[in-house]
Amino acid sequence: MRSTGSPTADQRCVLELSRLFTTPLNAGNHSADRLRGRMQSIEPVRFSRHFVSLEPPLVLFSLRKASSLLGTFVEADTFAINILLQSQDALSGRFASSKIADTFDGVAWRPGPLGTPLIGDCLASFECRVHARHEAGDHEIFIGEVKHMATGSADHALVFYKGAYMMLAESLRKLVLEGQLGTTDIDEAYRALYGTLLRLACDRAADAEVDAIEAAVDDIEHHQGTEALPQRIEVTARFFSSIALAGHNEALRLMAQTMTAVLRERMTHVIPAHPRPDVFPLRRKVVQCLRVRDAEGAVGALDALITALRKTG
């Protein structure tokens, strides 16, 4: 694996590696000695909010309070995060099993500079010192400051969803680039999904969540130069992601993450993403309708936005 070579995490490298945090499956580990001497198994830890901060570089993971590993993680002052590859689904299953006496038996790993176990050939590894710990319902949240990072294979992350391993990003990218996801179908999906989310948001969104949607609209209008395409893609994705969060429905939010991946690929590789100041008022209307809890008005504004983008986009 290629290490950053610095005991203090480089901010630019942190930003690069943070892009790996979609919804991958991670194996979270702490001290190698404790793992070998005090524990019989370790379970994969799935991230709730991934990267927390770039300065200092902070990441988080959550662990069930009912987990037999909670006490050991509470006592540890360091831990490692290993982001697994698509090809490492069997390895993930091994760590998740409570029937295997020594889950590290036969697994290629090495101790990192902080003494935590880094799994070989994974997508990326992060060594962290515990920065903070918080209770959150039936989970405990651990926040760690990244001290060392390393990247491995250029493969894609292993994703676990609804009881199955998936290769979501690559499958979507292939469909988009090959033109198998047509504009009409995608627009219909956006209208159905985000129309439902807007209706839910009118009932459930906090004012701060509507503020976040408006902030994304502000940023879209700010990044309008031809050279600002990468920023425009990201803030457009944030506009839709903010709507998904405001709807407060986890299943629909996961669907929205898929649609955001489609959006990024299409804006990057398929459709021309020219500046469109003519549609500014339509996004503004979406926000205005959310403010006054006008669901039909918000859905109508979204429909008009999609139609306008396609007419001359």
N, C-alpha and C positions, 0 to 999 in steps of 0.2 A: 504494500500500500504506500501511497505517497503522503508523507507527513508535511505539515506546514513548516516544521523545523523551528518553531518558536514556542517558548513556554507560555507566552501571552497570545491569545487567539487574535489573528489578524482580521480586522473588521471586513475587509473586502472578501476574504476567503469565507468568513462566516456568512456573509450575504449570499455568496455563490452556493454554499452548501445548504443554506436554509431553503433554497428552492427545491431541494429534494423532499422537503416535508409536505407532501400532499396529504395522503392518509396512509402512509406505509406501515408495515408491520415491523415493530422494533423489538429487539431483545434487550431488556434493561438489566444491567448487572452491577454489582458493587465490588468490594475487595475480593481479589482472587483467593486469598487465604481463607476468608470467611466462606466463600463459595465452596471451596474444596473441603474445609474442615467442619463446617457447621450446618451445611444445607444439603438436602438430598435432591431438590429440584428447583427450577426457576421458571417463572411463567413469562410470556411475552407481555410487554407493557405498551398499551396503545395511547397515543398522545391526544390530549384534549385540545390544546391550543399551540402546540409546536414551539416555534421560536417566540420568545417574549420580548427580547431586547437585543439590539446590536451593540450598544454601549452602556454598560458592559454586555458582552454576549451571554444571554440567558436563555435556557430552554426549560421546558417543564414536562413532567409526566405525572399521571395519576395512578394510584394503586388502591385496589379495594381494601377496606378496613378488615374484611374477613379473610384476607390473604394470609397464609402462613408465613409469608416473607416480610410482612409489614414491620415487625419488630427488628429484623435484621437491617432493613433499609433505614429505619429510624436511627439505629445506632451508627450506621456508616456515615463518614463525612465525604466520601467520594462515590461516584457511580459512572458507568459507561453506557452509552447508547449505541447500539449497532443496528443500522438500517439494512434489512435483509433484501436480497435480490429475488426476482421472480423464481429463479432456479433453486432457491433455498427454502421452498415450502416444506420439505420434509424436515429440515432443521427446525423450523418454527414449530412444527407439530411435536418434535421431540422435546423442546423446552416447555411446551404447554402440557405435556403428559405428566400426570402424577404417579404413573405406574413404573417409570424408569428411575432406578435407584440413583444413578450418577449420570445426569444429563450431559455432562461435559466429556464423558467417556467416548473417545474416538472423534471428538470435535476439534478441528484445528483452531487454536486460539493462542494468543500471546499476551503477556502482561504489558500494559501500557506504561508510560512514564509515571503515572500515579498509582500503578499496581493493579489497575482494574483489567478484567479480561476483555480483550478485543478479538472478535471473531474474524477468522480469515476469509478473504475474498468477498466481503460484504460491500454494499454500495458506499457506505461511509460509516465512520465511527467518531464519537465524541466522548472525550473524557471530561468529567465535570466535578467540581467541588460543590457541595451543598450550599446554596445561597439562602434558601428559606424553605419552610414547610408550613402548609396550611391544611386545616380540616375543611372538607367540602362534602356535606351529606354523608353518603356511605363510602366516600373515597378520601384518600389523603393525597394532597398535591405536593410534589417535590419540585422545587425550582433549583436548577444548577447553573453555575457559571462555567462556561466552556473554557477549559485550559489547554486542551490539545485536540487537534482534529486530524483526520486522515481520510483520503478518498481511495476507493478501490476500482472495481469494474465499472465500465460504462453502461452496464445493463440497466434495466428499469426496476423500480422498487416493487416489492411484494405487497399486494393490497389484500386485506381480508374484509369481506363484506357479506352479510347475511349467510354466514356459515360456509363460504367458499372463497378460495384464493382467486384473484383476478389479475389480469394484465390490462387494466382499464386504459391507461394513458396511451399505450402503443396501439391498442385496438381502435380507439377513437381517432388517433392521428392518421392511421391507415385509411379508415373510412372517409375522413374528411379530404385527405390528399387525393384519394382515388375518385372522389366525386360521388361516392355512394350515399352520402347524406345530402339530399337536395335542399335547395333554399326553401321551397314551399313547405317541405316536411319540418325543417328546422324552425321556420317562422311559426308554424302551427304549434309546435312544441313550446316555443317561447310564450306564445299567447296563452296557452292552456296552463303552463306551469306558473309563470309569473303573474298571470291574471289571478290565479288562486292565491298566490302568496300576497299579492297586494290587498285582496279582500281580507285575508287573515291579518295582515299588518294594520289595516284600518281598525280592527278590533283589539289587537294585542300589542302593537308597537309602543314603546316608550318614546317620549319626546327626543331623548338622546339618540335613539335609533333612527328617527326621521332626520335628525341633524346629521347623522353619518351618511345617509343617502344624499342629502343636500350637499355635503362636503365633497362627495364623489362627483356630483354634477358640476360644482365649482371647478374641480380639478380637470374635468373633461374639457370645459370651456377654456381653461388656461393653457392646456397642451394641444394647440391647434396647428402649429407649424409642421411642415412636411418632415422635418428632422425629429419631431417629437412623437413619431409613431409608436415606439416602444412604450413610452409613458402613457400615451393615449389608450393603448391596448390594456395596460394594467389598470388604469382608473376606470375604464369602461367595465372591465371585469369586476372591479370593486363596487361599481354602481349596482350591478345585478346581485352580487354577493351580499351587499347591505340590505337589499330588499328581501333576500332569502332569510337573513338573520332576523329581520323585523317580523317575519311571518310566524316565528316560533313553532315550527313543525319540523322535527328532526328528519323524518323521511323525505319531505319535500326539499329540505336543505341539501341532503345528499344528492338528490336528483339535480338540484341547481349546481352543485359542484361539477357534475358531469357536463351540464350545459355550458358552464364557464370554460371547461377544457375545450369544448367544441368552438366556442366563441374565439378563444385565443388562437387556435389553429387556423380558423377561417380568416381572421383579421390579419394574421401573419403571412399565410400562404395562398389563400384562395380569392377572397373578395378584395377589391380596392378599398382601402381605409383612408379616404381623403378627409380633410377637415370638413365638417358639416355644420357651420353656424346656423343654417336654416332650421335645424331641428332643436336648437337650444330651448325655445319656448315649450316644446313638448315635454322634455325632461323636467323642466321647471313646473309644468302643470301637474306631472305625476307627484312631485313633492308637495305642491300646494294642496292637491286633493287629499294626500295623506294627512296633512296638518289638520284639515277640517273633518277627517274621517269620512270622506266621500269616496266610497269604494268604487262605484260605477264610474265616477269621473276619473279616478286613477287608472282603472282598467281601460277606459276609452282613450286616455292620453297615451298609454303604452301601445295600444293597437295602432293609433295614429302614428306614433314614433316608428314602429316597425314598418308600416306601410310607406311612410315617407323615405326611410332609409333605402328601401328596395326600389323605389321609383327612379331614383337617379344615382343610387349607390353602385 
